[in-house]
Structures are given as structure tokens and as C-alpha cells.
Amino acid sequence: MPNLRGNLLIGQSGGPTPVINASLAGVLSEAKKMPEIEKIYGMKNGIDGALKKEVYDLTQEPDDLVNRLLYTPASALGSCRHKLSKNEEYEQLLELFRANNIRYFVYIGGNDSMDTCHKISMLALERNYDMLVIGVPKTIDNDLPITDHCPGFGSAARFIALSTIESGRDLEAMNTFDDVAIYEIMGRHAGWLTAASALGKRCEEDAPHLVYLPERTFDEDQFLKDVKAVYDRLGYVYVAISEGVRDKEGEFIGTGDTATDAFGHKLISLGDGPAAYLAKLIMSKLGIKARVNRPGTIQRAMASLASECDVEEAFRVGKAAVKYFAEGISDVMVTLERLPLDEYKVEIGQVPLSKVANVEKFMPDNFINAEGNFVTKEFYDYCLPLIGDAVPDYARLTKKSIILK
């Protein structure tokens, strides 16, 4: 359907990332060049806004908006977690599309958002309504399949790497007071972000010393043995752990009975979480003092620490969505494809939405060590280019002890 004339509707959904607005900027910058697009509307709070007919007229925004969006945190349009399921909701959407001549639809989001995007594409097809639909990936969890990585992950990974190595130095300096720190990091089913905690580690003393991911069954007895071994060796232990680690029965550690969201996902943030639970376990079983670091939404909000590589790629995938419109392409998600070169480089690609909707990508086995408590060199090679500038190599004293007279 090239040369389809009408309006563009764009939305953002799910948890924000440090660069989600860079993708919005990419869409806006390219859409303004496409003569077939007459007006650009932004949904207020994702698909919720479309159902309520609450939208922003982005055509009226000042010219400098695109550049300012590149480093603006959170979702500029607002977000939601809404699962399309009711027949009346589809009728509401179709009514909105027809009444406002919406011929182009872009949704920036993760797994669940790609499902919403695909359903809207199918709705238009079934009702013989000419409309092109493109999904733009974003998630700090890095769990969308087929794409090499997701915009948003590199920046969140940079924050996790920096905050781990720096708070690890704090633990090391205070080991006369604190013995163990447990850093609880986002990742319900996939451990990509927690794995990034290791990216600043240069020697044995550096944090983290142990890394636990949802891709491996969590064993409390082995965990205690791991902690004791590091403590006996160094006198302090820094643990990075995914919020979604589970026991052999598949139950989340330390969450208890919690509510679920519209997509059926457990709201882990409502429970005590694994870090608090394990800190108590360490103190009761090993007699070692433990503290908890739990940054929550801070880890997905730090646009000021965004990876330049991530910002640039997020902008590119937004632009690519509109370029696909110009080619008449629909019902796909934009992807990033890493080239097999010595120097890091990616190209833009596409994948049918049906292949990514509600599908998660997990850490591959070769990225996790045999003991299941750290990452491998293969993970470092994969992830380091995504975080932009290298983590600083902080000073470390040789600490040659002497006893004064």
C-alpha cells in the first residue's frame, strides 16, 4: 500500500527505557519528510489513550522537539500495560482509525506491545481497512527475539555496570562494617541486565563476585556455599541477582503471593524480593551481615547515563519504521542485525510481528559459566560494545601492609 495518504498514530508502551524517546524522535523526524503523512498524533498513555480517544497533536510541536527528545527520560507520551482482549475495544480502535483517517500506526514497546501491534495489524486486515503497522523495539530486559539486542538495554546495562563497580568499592571500603551486599536487578525471566553487572570487573576484588540469573535454577544451599567461599577469600561479598530467580519448583525466590498485571505477569515489586530474603538467609545461616541494594525503576530511567551507541540505534529504528511505511511494508518489527566484523556494526532489518509477539529471548548457555554463578567471556564480547564508553578503570592501591613503630 505505498502512497497511502493519511495520518500517523504513534504510542509508547510498557516500562520506559533511557532511550525510548530517541525512537520517538526518529519516527517524528522521518515522518515529517514523508508527504503522504498529513498529521502526526501521539497516543496519551499508549493504547489506553487510543481507546479513550486521548491523543496529542505532535504536528504542532516546535521544531527543536526531536533533538530534545534524544536525551529525555521516561516515556514522553506516557505509557500503559493494557492487553487487548474485548471485542468492544477492537471496535473502538477501528472507529478511531476510520474517523481520523489513521493510515499509519507505530507502537514502541517490548514483547507484550508487539502482541498489541500485531493484533491491530490483523484487525485492519480483517476489516479491509488500509493501514500500515510497524513495531519499534524497546526494553531494558533485552528479551525480544531475533533482533541482536533491544534499544534501551545498552543504556540500562551501562547504569548497572557503573553502579555495581562503584557500590562494590563502597562495600570493599566498609568491610569492617558490612560484609555482603546483594544488588537486586530487573529481569523477570531473562538475566541480560543482571549479567551486565560484571562489565566493569577487572580483578578478583572488584564487584560483583557472584551473579545469579533466571536462566539457572537457584539453589539456596549452593548459594550459601558460594557466598561463604568468597567471604573466606576476600572478607566481603558482592552479589548481583535477578529479581526473577526461581527455585527447582519454578517459584520466584522471596516474592510470596503477589498480584499479576494485565498480561498475567507476577508483580515482583510488590513482594520482599529475592535480595531481602537472601540477606536474611545469610545472616541467619552464616552469621554474616548483609545489606540490600534495590534501585527499582531508577535502572531504566537514567537518560543522563545513556550509551551513545544506544541513543543512535534507538533513533535509527524509529526512522526505519517510517521508511518501511514508504515501501508499503507492514506487520513487522524493526530489528538490529549485528554484522560478523571485528569492529562492532549493526544494520537495520525486520521480522514479522507474529514471530516476536509474546516471545522471550533468554541468555544462551555459552554466556553463563558452568557453576551458574557468573558470566563468560562470550557475554563480555557481546555486551561491551552496547554500553558505549568503557567503564572507568578506577585506581586500586597495591596495599602493601606495614606496621609502624
N, C-alpha and C positions, 0 to 999 in steps of 0.2 A: 504493500500500500504506500509506495512513495508518493510525494507531492500531496499528501493528505493535509488539508488545511483545517486548522482549529486551534484549540488551546491546550496548554500543558498543565497537568496537575502533578505536584511532587509532594512527597511526605517522608518523614523520618520516623523510625520505629525501634522499639526495644531499648536496651541500655545504651546511652551515648558513648562515644569514644572521643579521644582528644582531637581527632581529625574528621569527624563526621560532617562538620560544616565545610571542610575543604571539598568534600564530594558535592555538597550542595552548591558551592561556589563554581565547581566545574560544570555542573548542569546549567546553572544560570548563564555563565559566560558563553557557552556554546549555543544555548537556546536562543540567545539574543541575536545570533548570527543566522539563524535558520528562518527564512522568510515565511515558511508555511506555519510557523508558530506565531499566533497573534497575541495571546496573553499567557502569562505565567502565573499560576495560582499555587500557593503553598498550603497544604492541609494543616490546620491547627491541631496539634497532638495526634498526628498520624491518621490512621483510618477512622479513629473516633471523630475527628474533625469532619471527614468526608460524610460520615453518617449523620452528623448534626448540621451539615452544610455550613460549617465554620471554616473559612479559608482566608488567607492573606493574598492581597493582590501584589505579587512581587514585581510586577511590571512597573509599579510606581516607586519602587525603592531607588535610592540615589546610586549613582554610577560607581561610587567607591565601595559599595557593599561587598562585592566579590573579593577584593583584596583584604578587607577587614574580616571576612568570614574565615579566611585561611587559618587564623590562629585564635579563633573564638571557641571557648569550651562549651560543652553540653550540646544539646540539640536546639538550634536557633528557632526551629518551627515548633518545638515541643514534641513529645513522644507518647507512646502508649504501648500496652501489651494486650491487644484485642484479637481474639480468634473469630474469624468469620464463620458462622455456622447456621444462622437463622435465615430462612427464605426471605423474610421481610427486609433483612439487611441487604441482600443482593438487589432487591427491588429498589431500595433507597439509593444504592450506588448507581444503578442504571438510570434512575431518574435524574440524579445529579449530572451524570455524564451527558445525557441527551439534552437536558435543559441548558447546559453551559457549554455545549459543543466541545467537550473534553475528548481530544483525539490522541493525546499522548499522556502516558502515565508512568512515573518513575517512583519507585519506593526504595529508600536507602535503609538497609537493615540486615539482620542475621538470618538464622535458619527459619524461624517462625515467620519472619517478614517475607522471606522468599516464598513461603507457602501462601501467604496472603496475596502476594504479587501474582503467583501462578493461578490462584482461584479467580482473580479479577480478569486475567487474560482469558481464561476459559469461559467466564461469564460473557465477555464481549463476543467471543467466537460463537457461543451457543445462541446468542440473541441477534446474531448477524449485525452487530454494531462495529463499525470500522474504528478500531482504536489499537495503537501500538503500546506494548507494555514491556518495560525493562526493569530488572532488579539490579541495584548497585550494592555490592557487599560492604558490610562493616561489622566488626565485632572484635573486642579485645580478646575474646576467647580463642580466636584463630581456628574455629572448628567448622567452617564451611568447607565442604568437599570440593575437589577438583582444582579450584584456584590454589596456586602455590602458597599464598598466605592472604590474610584479610587486612584491608586498610583499617587502622586503629590498633592492631596488635603490636606493631613495631614501637609505637609511642608508649603504650602501656607497659610493654616489655622493658623499655628504657627506664621508665619510672621504677619498676620492680627491681631491676638490676642496680640502679643507683641507691635506692632506699635500703636494699639488702646490704650492700657493701658498706654503706655509711652507718647504718644502725648496728651492723656487725662490729664495726670499730668501737662503737659506744659500749656494746656488751663486753668486748675484749678489755677495754679500759676499766670497766666496772666489775671485773670478775671477782673482786673482793667483796662484792655486794650481791650481784646477780650471777647465776650460774648458767641458766638456759633461757634462750629467747625463742619463742615459736611465732613465726610470721605466717598468718593465715591469708591466703591469696585467692582471688576469684578463679572459678573454674569448676562448674558443677560436674561435668562428665569428662572433660578434656584438660590435660595438665600443661598445655603450652605456656600459659602465663607464669605458672609456678616454676616451670623449668627455667624460665628467663632469669630467675633469681641468681643463677650461677654464672651469669655472663660477665660479672666483674671480678670473679675469683681468680687470683693469680698464684696463691700459695696455700699451704695447708691451713695456716692460721686464719685466712680470710673466710668470711661468711659467704655462702652457707656451708655447713658441714654435712647436712643431711637434707635430702629433697624427696618428698613423697607425693605421688601423683595418682589420680583416679584410675589410670590405666593398670595399676597393680593393686591386688588385694592387700589391704592394710592389716597387719598382724601386730597386736599390741605387745605381745611378749618379745617379738623380734625388735620392735621399735624401742622398747626399754633397753634391750641389749645394745642396740646401735648407739643410743644416747650415752649409756654408761661407758662404752668403749671410747667414744670421742672425749668424754669428760675426763676419763682416766689419763688420756693422752695430752689434752690441752688445758684442762681445768675450766673450760667453758664450752657451750654447745649452741650453735645457731641452727635452727630447724626451719625450713620452708615447707609449707604443707598446703595442698589444695583444699578449698572448702568442701570439695566433693569426694574426699577419700572415703572408701567403703570397706566394710569387713567381709568375711567369706560368705555371709548370708546376703550380701548386696545392700546392707543398710548403711546409710551415712553415719559417720562417726560423730558423736556428740551433738546431734541435731534433735533427737527425740521426735515427738509427734509434732509436725508443723503443717501449716496450710499449704495449698498449691495455688499457682496462678491460673490464668485462663487457658493456658496450653497444657496444664497438668503437671508443671514442674514444681517440685518442692521448694518452698521459700526458705532456703537455708539460713538466711539472715535473721529469721525470727527465733532460731534456736541458739543455744550457747555456742555452738560451733566446735569444730574439732580442736582448735588451739586451746581454748579454755578447758575443755575436757581433758586433753592430754597434759596440760600444765598441772592440773590437779593430780593426774595419774603419776606423773614424775615425782611430785612432792610426796605423795603417799607411799609409792613403791620404792623410790630410790633415795628419798630424803634430801633431794636437791631442789633448791629454789628455782622457780621458773616464772617467767613473765610472758605476756601475750602482746603481739603487735597485730592489730587488725585494722587496716586502713579503709576497709569498706569501699564506698564509691569514689574515694579520693584517687584510687589507682586508675580510674577511667576518666578522670576529669582534668588531669594536669596538662592542658594545652601549652602551658609555658615551658614544658619539658618535651614537647613533641619532637619526634625524629624528623629531620628534614626530608629524608627519604620517604617517610610515611606521608607527610603532608603532600609531597609532589605526586605520589602514587594515588592518594585519595582524590586529588584534583583531576588526575588523568582518567580515573574510572568514571567520574562524573561527566567529564567531557565526552568520553566514549559512548555513554548511554545515548546522548543526543545524536552523535554521529551514526549510531546504529539506526536511529529513527530515520535519518536522511536516506538510509539504504533500504528502508522498509522492513527492517529486522524487528521481530517481536518475540515475546515469551522466552527471553533468555536473561541470564545474569552475566554481568561483565566479570571477567577473570583476569588475574595476573599470572603470566606464564614465565617462569624463570628459564633463562637460556643456559645451555651447558657450556659456559665460558669460564675462564679463570677469574675474570673480573665480573662482579655482580651486575646483572642487567635483566630487566623483565620486558615482556611485550604484553599488549592488551589482547585478550581473547574473549570467548563467550562460551556458555554452556546452557542447554535447555533448563528452564526453571524446574521442570519435573524431576531432574536429576539431583537437585540440591535442596529442594523444599523438604524441611523436617529431617534432613540427613546430617549427621555429625561426623567430623573428621577427628580422629584420635592421634595421640603421639605414637609413631611407629616404634616397634620393638628396638630397632637399632639406635634410637635416640635415648634409651633408658638403660642404665647399667644392669648387670646380671643380678645384683643384690636388690634391685628395685628401690634404691635409696639415693640415686644421683643420676645425672645425665652423662652422655658420652660426647666425645669429640665431634661426632657427626651432627649432634644438635648444635654445638657451638658454630660449626661451619655453616649450618643452615640459618641460624638466627642472628648472628653478629651483624651481617650487612643491613638487617632490617631496623636496627636501633639507631642508625646514623652515626654520629661521632662516638668514638670508643669511650668506654667508662674510664675515668681518670685513673692513673697509676699512682695511688696515694703513697706518701712516704711511710716507711717502716724502719724503725731503729733496729740495729743489729742486736741490741740488748745484751751486750757482753757484761755480765754481772761482776761487780767488785764489792768488796766490803771495806768501808772506810775505817781508818784507825780511830 
